[in-house]
């Protein structure tokens, strides 16, 4: 019974950490794609993006 009391919170913590990291990576990739597309669009039109 002691093993279950230790293992369950540990597994729940790993599960939550996995999803937080997965979402962070997903949003980071999407942000990089949007920035890359904006940079390519600006380069094609000759504009400079204000940051």
mmCIF file as gemmi writes it, N, C-alpha and C atoms, coordinates in Angstrom:
data_model
loop_
_atom_site.group_PDB
_atom_site.id
_atom_site.type_symbol
_atom_site.label_atom_id
_atom_site.label_alt_id
_atom_site.label_comp_id
_atom_site.label_asym_id
_atom_site.label_entity_id
_atom_site.label_seq_id
_atom_site.pdbx_PDB_ins_code
_atom_site.Cartn_x
_atom_site.Cartn_y
_atom_site.Cartn_z
_atom_site.occupancy
_atom_site.B_iso_or_equiv
_atom_site.pdbx_formal_charge
_atom_site.auth_seq_id
_atom_site.auth_asym_id
_atom_site.pdbx_PDB_model_num
ATOM 1 N N . UNK Axp A 1 ? 0.815 -1.2 0 1 0 ? 1 A 1
ATOM 2 C CA . UNK Axp A 1 ? 0 0 0 1 0 ? 1 A 1
ATOM 3 C C . UNK Axp A 1 ? 0.856 1.261 0 1 0 ? 1 A 1
ATOM 4 N N . UNK Axp A 2 ? 2 1.222 0.642 1 0 ? 2 A 1
ATOM 5 C CA . UNK Axp A 2 ? 2.876 2.389 0.668 1 0 ? 2 A 1
ATOM 6 C C . UNK Axp A 2 ? 3.419 2.704 -0.72 1 0 ? 2 A 1
ATOM 7 N N . UNK Axp A 3 ? 3.65 1.659 -1.51 1 0 ? 3 A 1
ATOM 8 C CA . UNK Axp A 3 ? 4.164 1.861 -2.86 1 0 ? 3 A 1
ATOM 9 C C . UNK Axp A 3 ? 3.134 2.612 -3.7 1 0 ? 3 A 1
ATOM 10 N N . UNK Axp A 4 ? 1.869 2.265 -3.563 1 0 ? 4 A 1
ATOM 11 C CA . UNK Axp A 4 ? 0.809 2.933 -4.313 1 0 ? 4 A 1
ATOM 12 C C . UNK Axp A 4 ? 0.702 4.389 -3.89 1 0 ? 4 A 1
ATOM 13 N N . UNK Axp A 5 ? 0.827 4.655 -2.596 1 0 ? 5 A 1
ATOM 14 C CA . UNK Axp A 5 ? 0.722 6.025 -2.091 1 0 ? 5 A 1
ATOM 15 C C . UNK Axp A 5 ? 1.851 6.907 -2.612 1 0 ? 5 A 1
ATOM 16 N N . UNK Axp A 6 ? 2.981 6.318 -2.932 1 0 ? 6 A 1
ATOM 17 C CA . UNK Axp A 6 ? 4.11 7.078 -3.476 1 0 ? 6 A 1
ATOM 18 C C . UNK Axp A 6 ? 4.041 7.118 -4.998 1 0 ? 6 A 1
ATOM 19 N N . UNK Axp A 7 ? 3.654 6.016 -5.602 1 0 ? 7 A 1
ATOM 20 C CA . UNK Axp A 7 ? 3.696 5.887 -7.049 1 0 ? 7 A 1
ATOM 21 C C . UNK Axp A 7 ? 2.616 6.711 -7.757 1 0 ? 7 A 1
ATOM 22 N N . UNK Axp A 8 ? 1.415 6.756 -7.212 1 0 ? 8 A 1
ATOM 23 C CA . UNK Axp A 8 ? 0.318 7.464 -7.876 1 0 ? 8 A 1
ATOM 24 C C . UNK Axp A 8 ? 0.605 8.959 -8.012 1 0 ? 8 A 1
ATOM 25 N N . UNK Axp A 9 ? 0.971 9.678 -6.952 1 0 ? 9 A 1
ATOM 26 C CA . UNK Axp A 9 ? 1.277 11.111 -7.143 1 0 ? 9 A 1
ATOM 27 C C . UNK Axp A 9 ? 2.469 11.341 -8.081 1 0 ? 9 A 1
ATOM 28 N N . UNK Axp A 10 ? 3.434 10.448 -8.04 1 0 ? 10 A 1
ATOM 29 C CA . UNK Axp A 10 ? 4.597 10.56 -8.911 1 0 ? 10 A 1
ATOM 30 C C . UNK Axp A 10 ? 4.187 10.409 -10.38 1 0 ? 10 A 1
ATOM 31 N N . UNK Axp A 11 ? 3.331 9.432 -10.657 1 0 ? 11 A 1
ATOM 32 C CA . UNK Axp A 11 ? 2.864 9.22 -12.027 1 0 ? 11 A 1
ATOM 33 C C . UNK Axp A 11 ? 1.974 10.375 -12.505 1 0 ? 11 A 1
ATOM 34 N N . UNK Axp A 12 ? 1.142 10.891 -11.627 1 0 ? 12 A 1
ATOM 35 C CA . UNK Axp A 12 ? 0.305 12.044 -11.986 1 0 ? 12 A 1
ATOM 36 C C . UNK Axp A 12 ? 1.19 13.252 -12.289 1 0 ? 12 A 1
ATOM 37 N N . UNK Axp A 13 ? 2.225 13.458 -11.487 1 0 ? 13 A 1
ATOM 38 C CA . UNK Axp A 13 ? 3.154 14.562 -11.731 1 0 ? 13 A 1
ATOM 39 C C . UNK Axp A 13 ? 3.882 14.419 -13.056 1 0 ? 13 A 1
ATOM 40 N N . UNK Axp A 14 ? 4.308 13.204 -13.376 1 0 ? 14 A 1
ATOM 41 C CA . UNK Axp A 14 ? 4.967 12.972 -14.667 1 0 ? 14 A 1
ATOM 42 C C . UNK Axp A 14 ? 4.013 13.236 -15.832 1 0 ? 14 A 1
ATOM 43 N N . UNK Axp A 15 ? 2.773 12.805 -15.674 1 0 ? 15 A 1
ATOM 44 C CA . UNK Axp A 15 ? 1.774 13.007 -16.715 1 0 ? 15 A 1
ATOM 45 C C . UNK Axp A 15 ? 1.528 14.501 -16.958 1 0 ? 15 A 1
ATOM 46 N N . UNK Axp A 16 ? 1.386 15.253 -15.884 1 0 ? 16 A 1
ATOM 47 C CA . UNK Axp A 16 ? 1.169 16.701 -16.008 1 0 ? 16 A 1
ATOM 48 C C . UNK Axp A 16 ? 2.392 17.378 -16.629 1 0 ? 16 A 1
ATOM 49 N N . UNK Axp A 17 ? 3.577 17.006 -16.172 1 0 ? 17 A 1
ATOM 50 C CA . UNK Axp A 17 ? 4.808 17.603 -16.719 1 0 ? 17 A 1
ATOM 51 C C . UNK Axp A 17 ? 4.949 17.283 -18.206 1 0 ? 17 A 1
ATOM 52 N N . UNK Axp A 18 ? 4.617 16.056 -18.593 1 0 ? 18 A 1
ATOM 53 C CA . UNK Axp A 18 ? 4.682 15.66 -20.003 1 0 ? 18 A 1
ATOM 54 C C . UNK Axp A 18 ? 3.791 16.562 -20.857 1 0 ? 18 A 1
ATOM 55 N N . UNK Axp A 19 ? 2.549 16.79 -20.414 1 0 ? 19 A 1
ATOM 56 C CA . UNK Axp A 19 ? 1.619 17.594 -21.207 1 0 ? 19 A 1
ATOM 57 C C . UNK Axp A 19 ? 1.999 19.063 -21.22 1 0 ? 19 A 1
ATOM 58 N N . UNK Axp A 20 ? 2.527 19.581 -20.13 1 0 ? 20 A 1
ATOM 59 C CA . UNK Axp A 20 ? 2.97 20.974 -20.108 1 0 ? 20 A 1
ATOM 60 C C . UNK Axp A 20 ? 4.122 21.169 -21.093 1 0 ? 20 A 1
ATOM 61 N N . UNK Axp A 21 ? 5.085 20.261 -21.074 1 0 ? 21 A 1
ATOM 62 C CA . UNK Axp A 21 ? 6.219 20.357 -21.997 1 0 ? 21 A 1
ATOM 63 C C . UNK Axp A 21 ? 5.764 20.174 -23.436 1 0 ? 21 A 1
ATOM 64 N N . UNK Axp A 22 ? 4.851 19.226 -23.659 1 0 ? 22 A 1
ATOM 65 C CA . UNK Axp A 22 ? 4.338 18.974 -25.008 1 0 ? 22 A 1
ATOM 66 C C . UNK Axp A 22 ? 3.635 20.215 -25.57 1 0 ? 22 A 1
ATOM 67 N N . UNK Axp A 23 ? 2.802 20.861 -24.75 1 0 ? 23 A 1
ATOM 68 C CA . UNK Axp A 23 ? 2.113 22.072 -25.198 1 0 ? 23 A 1
ATOM 69 C C . UNK Axp A 23 ? 3.089 23.221 -25.435 1 0 ? 23 A 1
ATOM 70 N N . UNK Axp A 24 ? 4.095 23.347 -24.579 1 0 ? 24 A 1
ATOM 71 C CA . UNK Axp A 24 ? 5.082 24.418 -24.746 1 0 ? 24 A 1
ATOM 72 C C . UNK Axp A 24 ? 5.851 24.243 -26.053 1 0 ? 24 A 1
ATOM 73 N N . UNK Axp A 25 ? 6.239 23.02 -26.361 1 0 ? 25 A 1
ATOM 74 C CA . UNK Axp A 25 ? 6.969 22.759 -27.602 1 0 ? 25 A 1
ATOM 75 C C . UNK Axp A 25 ? 6.064 23.02 -28.802 1 0 ? 25 A 1
ATOM 76 N N . UNK Axp A 26 ? 4.817 22.576 -28.707 1 0 ? 26 A 1
ATOM 77 C CA . UNK Axp A 26 ? 3.882 22.78 -29.817 1 0 ? 26 A 1
ATOM 78 C C . UNK Axp A 26 ? 3.69 24.267 -30.098 1 0 ? 26 A 1
ATOM 79 N N . UNK Axp A 27 ? 3.46 25.045 -29.049 1 0 ? 27 A 1
ATOM 80 C CA . UNK Axp A 27 ? 3.255 26.479 -29.238 1 0 ? 27 A 1
ATOM 81 C C . UNK Axp A 27 ? 4.542 27.167 -29.684 1 0 ? 27 A 1
ATOM 82 N N . UNK Axp A 28 ? 5.675 26.696 -29.222 1 0 ? 28 A 1
ATOM 83 C CA . UNK Axp A 28 ? 6.942 27.259 -29.68 1 0 ? 28 A 1
ATOM 84 C C . UNK Axp A 28 ? 7.165 27.033 -31.159 1 0 ? 28 A 1
ATOM 85 N N . UNK Axp A 29 ? 6.832 25.844 -31.631 1 0 ? 29 A 1
ATOM 86 C CA . UNK Axp A 29 ? 6.979 25.535 -33.055 1 0 ? 29 A 1
ATOM 87 C C . UNK Axp A 29 ? 6.02 26.385 -33.886 1 0 ? 29 A 1
ATOM 88 N N . UNK Axp A 30 ? 4.78 26.512 -33.427 1 0 ? 30 A 1
ATOM 89 C CA . UNK Axp A 30 ? 3.814 27.344 -34.15 1 0 ? 30 A 1
ATOM 90 C C . UNK Axp A 30 ? 4.267 28.801 -34.202 1 0 ? 30 A 1
ATOM 91 N N . UNK Axp A 31 ? 4.784 29.309 -33.091 1 0 ? 31 A 1
ATOM 92 C CA . UNK Axp A 31 ? 5.268 30.69 -33.046 1 0 ? 31 A 1
ATOM 93 C C . UNK Axp A 31 ? 6.441 30.881 -34.004 1 0 ? 31 A 1
ATOM 94 N N . UNK Axp A 32 ? 7.357 29.916 -34.027 1 0 ? 32 A 1
ATOM 95 C CA . UNK Axp A 32 ? 8.499 30.009 -34.937 1 0 ? 32 A 1
ATOM 96 C C . UNK Axp A 32 ? 8.036 29.977 -36.393 1 0 ? 32 A 1
ATOM 97 N N . UNK Axp A 33 ? 7.051 29.136 -36.702 1 0 ? 33 A 1
ATOM 98 C CA . UNK Axp A 33 ? 6.516 29.081 -38.072 1 0 ? 33 A 1
ATOM 99 C C . UNK Axp A 33 ? 5.874 30.402 -38.456 1 0 ? 33 A 1
ATOM 100 N N . UNK Axp A 34 ? 5.11 31.002 -37.541 1 0 ? 34 A 1
ATOM 101 C CA . UNK Axp A 34 ? 4.478 32.29 -37.845 1 0 ? 34 A 1
ATOM 102 C C . UNK Axp A 34 ? 5.517 33.393 -38.038 1 0 ? 34 A 1
ATOM 103 N N . UNK Axp A 35 ? 6.547 33.389 -37.2 1 0 ? 35 A 1
ATOM 104 C CA . UNK Axp A 35 ? 7.598 34.407 -37.343 1 0 ? 35 A 1
ATOM 105 C C . UNK Axp A 35 ? 8.36 34.224 -38.666 1 0 ? 35 A 1
ATOM 106 N N . UNK Axp A 36 ? 8.62 32.966 -39.023 1 0 ? 36 A 1
ATOM 107 C CA . UNK Axp A 36 ? 9.336 32.684 -40.263 1 0 ? 36 A 1
ATOM 108 C C . UNK Axp A 36 ? 8.499 33.121 -41.463 1 0 ? 36 A 1
ATOM 109 N N . UNK Axp A 37 ? 7.201 32.847 -41.435 1 0 ? 37 A 1
ATOM 110 C CA . UNK Axp A 37 ? 6.321 33.24 -42.53 1 0 ? 37 A 1
ATOM 111 C C . UNK Axp A 37 ? 6.249 34.759 -42.631 1 0 ? 37 A 1
ATOM 112 N N . UNK Axp A 38 ? 6.169 35.443 -41.491 1 0 ? 38 A 1
ATOM 113 C CA . UNK Axp A 38 ? 6.116 36.901 -41.502 1 0 ? 38 A 1
ATOM 114 C C . UNK Axp A 38 ? 7.423 37.476 -42.039 1 0 ? 38 A 1
ATOM 115 N N . UNK Axp A 39 ? 8.543 36.873 -41.653 1 0 ? 39 A 1
ATOM 116 C CA . UNK Axp A 39 ? 9.84 37.353 -42.136 1 0 ? 39 A 1
ATOM 117 C C . UNK Axp A 39 ? 9.957 37.153 -43.648 1 0 ? 39 A 1
ATOM 118 N N . UNK Axp A 40 ? 9.514 35.999 -44.141 1 0 ? 40 A 1
ATOM 119 C CA . UNK Axp A 40 ? 9.575 35.75 -45.58 1 0 ? 40 A 1
ATOM 120 C C . UNK Axp A 40 ? 8.645 36.691 -46.336 1 0 ? 40 A 1
ATOM 121 N N . UNK Axp A 41 ? 7.475 36.971 -45.755 1 0 ? 41 A 1
ATOM 122 C CA . UNK Axp A 41 ? 6.522 37.89 -46.39 1 0 ? 41 A 1
ATOM 123 C C . UNK Axp A 41 ? 7.108 39.302 -46.437 1 0 ? 41 A 1
ATOM 124 N N . UNK Axp A 42 ? 7.744 39.717 -45.332 1 0 ? 42 A 1
ATOM 125 C CA . UNK Axp A 42 ? 8.353 41.05 -45.301 1 0 ? 42 A 1
ATOM 126 C C . UNK Axp A 42 ? 9.514 41.15 -46.278 1 0 ? 42 A 1
ATOM 127 N N . UNK Axp A 43 ? 10.303 40.094 -46.386 1 0 ? 43 A 1
ATOM 128 C CA . UNK Axp A 43 ? 11.436 40.099 -47.31 1 0 ? 43 A 1
ATOM 129 C C . UNK Axp A 43 ? 10.957 40.16 -48.758 1 0 ? 43 A 1
ATOM 130 N N . UNK Axp A 44 ? 9.839 39.516 -49.045 1 0 ? 44 A 1
ATOM 131 C CA . UNK Axp A 44 ? 9.322 39.517 -50.401 1 0 ? 44 A 1
ATOM 132 C C . UNK Axp A 44 ? 8.755 40.88 -50.795 1 0 ? 44 A 1
ATOM 133 N N . UNK Axp A 45 ? 8.196 41.597 -49.819 1 0 ? 45 A 1
ATOM 134 C CA . UNK Axp A 45 ? 7.597 42.898 -50.123 1 0 ? 45 A 1
ATOM 135 C C . UNK Axp A 45 ? 8.557 44.053 -49.88 1 0 ? 45 A 1
ATOM 136 N N . UNK Axp A 46 ? 9.705 43.754 -49.258 1 0 ? 46 A 1
ATOM 137 C CA . UNK Axp A 46 ? 10.677 44.795 -48.985 1 0 ? 46 A 1
ATOM 138 C C . UNK Axp A 46 ? 10.389 45.599 -47.741 1 0 ? 46 A 1
ATOM 139 N N . UNK Axp A 47 ? 9.444 45.148 -46.922 1 0 ? 47 A 1
ATOM 140 C CA . UNK Axp A 47 ? 9.09 45.867 -45.697 1 0 ? 47 A 1
ATOM 141 C C . UNK Axp A 47 ? 9.974 45.408 -44.54 1 0 ? 47 A 1
ATOM 142 N N . UNK Axp A 48 ? 10.029 46.239 -43.524 1 0 ? 48 A 1
ATOM 143 C CA . UNK Axp A 48 ? 10.718 45.845 -42.292 1 0 ? 48 A 1
ATOM 144 C C . UNK Axp A 48 ? 9.679 45.75 -41.198 1 0 ? 48 A 1
ATOM 145 N N . UNK Axp A 49 ? 9.785 44.716 -40.389 1 0 ? 49 A 1
ATOM 146 C CA . UNK Axp A 49 ? 8.807 44.552 -39.307 1 0 ? 49 A 1
ATOM 147 C C . UNK Axp A 49 ? 9.273 45.315 -38.083 1 0 ? 49 A 1
ATOM 148 N N . UNK Axp A 50 ? 8.359 46.05 -37.463 1 0 ? 50 A 1
ATOM 149 C CA . UNK Axp A 50 ? 8.671 46.795 -36.249 1 0 ? 50 A 1
ATOM 150 C C . UNK Axp A 50 ? 8.536 45.872 -35.057 1 0 ? 50 A 1
ATOM 151 N N . UNK Axp A 51 ? 9.621 45.764 -34.28 1 0 ? 51 A 1
ATOM 152 C CA . UNK Axp A 51 ? 9.577 44.891 -33.109 1 0 ? 51 A 1
ATOM 153 C C . UNK Axp A 51 ? 9.945 45.659 -31.88 1 0 ? 51 A 1
